[in-house]
Amino acid sequence: MSGGYDLNLFISPPDYNFLCSVCHGVLKKPMRLPCSHIFCKKCIFQWLARQEVKRRKMVQVNKLRKTIGRLQVKCKNAAAGCLVTCPLAHRKGHHNSCPFELMTCPNEGCTARVLRGVLDEHRQHCQQDGQQRCPLGCGATLAASEGEQHNCYRELRDAWAQRHERNQTLLLSLLRRVRRVHRTTNFIRRQLAQLGDFLEDDSLLLSSRAQETEVAPEAELWGVQGQDVL
């Protein structure tokens, strides 16, 4: 790739002394060799990769660089319609604000490249209906048409109300189940109490019969003895 400036960039043809003999473009960051020849910095470094010239013997030609920097150049967007001309040294500053510079639409999802001068208008009527993050920080991704209607506080309140309603429904269902378990527990408790009473009555009955059985033989014994006495 050429290390110098393209000749077509300049309003009028540059002086021959400003040209690099390697790339034949206008010298960019000119460097002088011990032989007094001057080349673009990039060009000479590429050339030195194949030669045995020591880099420390090269010097930057700042005076020549400043002279070249004063040459008038066209904007790189001249073909797109920009008519601005400026010194070469100021070209970068102009490009940073040139209305004919192609810019990528910042709306998420939109890949359009439009001129800087109409970028704001494009963003407002983005054909891709670009997506943007909620500026309030809720994390939602919004289309451009949704931005004005989006109210994350209202949506959060509605979501909370829905969740509260679901929780209330679950709580009521749980309370009904607890009541059923409570009724079942009371029923089992009453049944156990009745069973206990039944077992207690049965035990008393068995004990009474046992006592009667013991008394009967004893009475018979006394009857036999009485007969003997008589």
C-alpha positions as CSV (number, residue, x, y, z in Angstrom):
1,M,0.0,0.0,0.0
2,S,1.1,3.5,-0.7
3,G,2.7,5.4,2.2
4,G,2.1,8.9,0.7
5,Y,-0.9,11.1,0.0
6,D,-2.9,10.4,-3.2
7,L,-2.2,13.1,-5.8
8,N,-5.9,13.4,-6.6
9,L,-6.4,14.7,-3.1
10,F,-4.8,18.0,-3.9
11,I,-6.5,21.0,-5.5
12,S,-3.5,21.7,-7.8
13,P,-0.6,19.3,-8.7
14,P,2.0,19.3,-5.9
15,D,5.6,20.3,-6.6
16,Y,7.8,17.5,-7.8
17,N,10.1,17.9,-4.8
18,F,7.1,16.9,-2.5
19,L,6.8,13.4,-4.1
20,C,8.1,10.2,-2.8
21,S,10.2,8.2,-5.3
22,V,8.9,4.9,-3.9
23,C,5.2,5.3,-3.9
24,H,5.1,8.4,-6.1
25,G,2.6,10.1,-3.8
26,V,3.0,13.3,-1.8
27,L,5.4,12.7,1.1
28,K,3.7,11.6,4.3
29,K,5.9,12.0,7.4
30,P,9.0,12.6,5.3
31,M,12.3,10.9,6.4
32,R,15.8,11.8,5.1
33,L,18.5,9.2,4.6
34,P,22.2,9.9,5.0
35,C,22.3,10.1,1.2
36,S,19.9,13.1,1.5
37,H,17.1,11.4,-0.3
38,I,13.7,11.8,1.2
39,F,10.9,9.2,1.4
40,C,7.6,8.6,3.2
41,K,8.2,7.1,6.6
42,K,6.1,4.0,5.7
43,C,7.8,3.6,2.4
44,I,11.3,3.8,3.7
45,F,10.6,1.4,6.6
46,Q,9.2,-1.2,4.1
47,W,12.3,-0.7,1.9
48,L,14.7,-1.0,4.9
49,A,13.3,-4.4,5.6
50,R,15.3,-5.5,2.5
51,Q,18.3,-3.2,2.9
52,E,21.2,-2.7,5.4
53,V,20.7,1.0,6.2
54,K,20.6,1.8,9.9
55,R,17.4,3.5,11.0
56,R,19.2,5.7,13.5
57,K,20.9,7.5,10.6
58,M,17.5,8.7,9.3
59,V,16.0,12.0,10.4
60,Q,12.6,13.4,10.2
61,V,12.3,16.4,7.9
62,N,9.8,18.4,10.0
63,K,10.2,21.6,8.0
64,L,9.2,19.9,4.8
65,R,6.4,18.1,6.6
66,K,5.0,21.5,7.7
67,T,5.3,22.9,4.2
68,I,3.4,20.0,2.7
69,G,0.8,20.4,5.5
70,R,0.0,23.8,4.2
71,L,-0.9,22.5,0.7
72,Q,-4.7,22.9,0.0
73,V,-6.6,19.6,-0.4
74,K,-10.1,18.6,-1.2
75,C,-12.3,16.7,1.3
76,K,-12.2,13.0,0.8
77,N,-16.0,13.2,0.4
78,A,-15.7,15.5,-2.6
79,A,-17.3,12.8,-4.8
80,A,-20.3,12.7,-2.5
81,G,-20.8,16.5,-2.8
82,C,-18.5,18.1,-0.2
83,L,-17.0,21.3,-1.7
84,V,-14.8,22.2,1.4
85,T,-11.0,22.7,0.8
86,C,-8.5,23.1,3.6
87,P,-4.8,22.8,4.4
88,L,-3.7,19.2,4.5
89,A,-2.8,19.5,8.2
90,H,-6.5,20.4,9.0
91,R,-8.0,17.7,6.8
92,K,-8.6,15.2,9.7
93,G,-10.4,17.9,11.8
94,H,-12.8,18.6,8.9
95,H,-13.5,14.9,8.3
96,N,-14.6,14.6,12.0
97,S,-17.5,17.0,11.2
98,C,-18.0,16.7,7.5
99,P,-21.8,16.4,6.8
100,F,-21.0,14.2,3.8
101,E,-19.2,11.6,5.8
102,L,-20.9,8.2,5.8
103,M,-22.0,7.1,9.3
104,T,-23.5,3.9,10.6
105,C,-26.9,4.3,12.2
106,P,-26.5,3.8,16.0
107,N,-30.0,2.3,16.4
108,E,-29.6,-1.4,17.4
109,G,-30.6,-3.7,14.6
110,C,-30.2,-1.0,11.8
111,T,-27.2,-1.5,9.5
112,A,-27.9,1.5,7.3
113,R,-25.0,3.9,6.5
114,V,-26.2,7.5,5.9
115,L,-24.6,10.9,5.6
116,R,-23.7,12.6,8.9
117,G,-25.8,15.6,7.8
118,V,-29.0,13.6,7.7
119,L,-28.2,11.1,10.5
120,D,-30.5,12.7,13.1
121,E,-33.4,12.7,10.7
122,H,-32.7,9.0,9.8
123,R,-32.6,8.0,13.5
124,Q,-36.1,9.5,14.0
125,H,-37.6,7.7,11.1
126,C,-35.3,4.7,11.0
127,Q,-36.7,2.2,8.4
128,Q,-35.4,-0.7,10.5
129,D,-37.4,0.6,13.5
130,G,-34.1,0.3,15.5
131,Q,-34.0,-0.9,19.0
132,Q,-32.7,1.0,22.0
133,R,-32.3,0.3,25.7
134,C,-34.7,1.9,28.1
135,P,-33.1,5.2,29.3
136,L,-34.6,4.7,32.8
137,G,-32.5,1.6,33.3
138,C,-35.2,-1.2,33.5
139,G,-33.3,-3.2,30.9
140,A,-36.0,-3.4,28.3
141,T,-35.1,-3.2,24.6
142,L,-37.5,-0.8,22.8
143,A,-38.3,-0.1,19.2
144,A,-38.1,3.6,18.2
145,S,-41.9,3.8,18.0
146,E,-42.2,2.4,21.5
147,G,-40.0,4.8,23.3
148,E,-42.6,7.5,24.1
149,Q,-45.2,5.0,25.3
150,H,-42.8,2.9,27.4
151,N,-43.3,3.4,31.1
152,C,-41.3,0.9,33.0
153,Y,-42.6,2.1,36.4
154,R,-46.2,1.5,35.3
155,E,-45.3,-1.9,33.9
156,L,-43.4,-2.8,37.1
157,R,-46.5,-1.8,39.1
158,D,-48.8,-3.9,36.9
159,A,-46.4,-6.9,37.2
160,W,-46.3,-6.5,40.9
161,A,-50.1,-6.4,41.1
162,Q,-50.4,-9.5,39.0
163,R,-47.9,-11.3,41.2
164,H,-49.6,-10.1,44.3
165,E,-52.9,-11.5,43.0
166,R,-51.3,-14.8,42.2
167,N,-49.8,-15.0,45.7
168,Q,-53.2,-14.2,47.3
169,T,-54.8,-17.0,45.3
170,L,-52.1,-19.4,46.4
171,L,-52.4,-18.3,50.0
172,L,-56.2,-18.8,50.0
173,S,-55.7,-22.3,48.4
174,L,-53.1,-23.1,51.1
175,L,-55.4,-21.9,53.9
176,R,-58.3,-24.1,52.6
177,R,-55.9,-27.1,52.6
178,V,-54.8,-26.3,56.1
179,R,-58.4,-26.2,57.3
180,R,-59.1,-29.5,55.7
181,V,-56.1,-31.0,57.4
182,H,-57.2,-29.5,60.7
183,R,-60.8,-30.9,60.3
184,T,-59.3,-34.3,59.4
185,T,-57.0,-34.2,62.5
186,N,-59.9,-33.3,64.8
187,F,-61.9,-36.1,63.4
188,I,-59.1,-38.6,63.9
189,R,-58.6,-37.2,67.5
190,R,-62.3,-37.8,68.3
191,Q,-62.1,-41.3,66.9
192,L,-59.1,-42.1,69.0
193,A,-60.8,-40.7,72.1
194,Q,-63.9,-42.8,71.4
195,L,-61.7,-45.8,70.8
196,G,-59.9,-45.1,74.1
197,D,-63.2,-44.9,76.0
198,F,-64.4,-48.1,74.4
199,L,-61.2,-49.9,75.4
200,E,-61.5,-48.5,78.9
201,D,-65.1,-49.7,79.2
202,D,-64.2,-53.1,77.8
203,S,-61.3,-53.4,80.3
204,L,-63.7,-52.5,83.2
205,L,-66.2,-55.1,82.0
206,L,-63.5,-57.8,81.8
207,S,-62.2,-56.9,85.3
208,S,-65.8,-57.1,86.7
209,R,-66.3,-60.5,85.2
210,A,-63.0,-61.7,86.6
211,Q,-64.0,-60.7,90.1
212,E,-67.4,-62.4,89.8
213,T,-65.6,-65.6,88.7
214,E,-63.4,-65.5,91.8
215,V,-66.3,-64.9,94.2
216,A,-68.4,-67.8,92.9
217,P,-66.0,-70.7,93.7
218,E,-65.5,-69.2,97.2
219,A,-69.3,-69.2,97.8
220,E,-69.5,-72.8,96.7
221,L,-66.8,-73.7,99.0
222,W,-68.6,-72.2,102.0
223,G,-71.7,-74.1,101.0
224,V,-70.0,-77.4,101.0
225,Q,-68.5,-76.7,104.4
226,G,-71.8,-75.8,105.8
227,Q,-73.3,-79.1,104.7
228,D,-70.6,-81.0,106.4
229,V,-71.2,-79.2,109.6
230,L,-74.8,-80.1,109.6
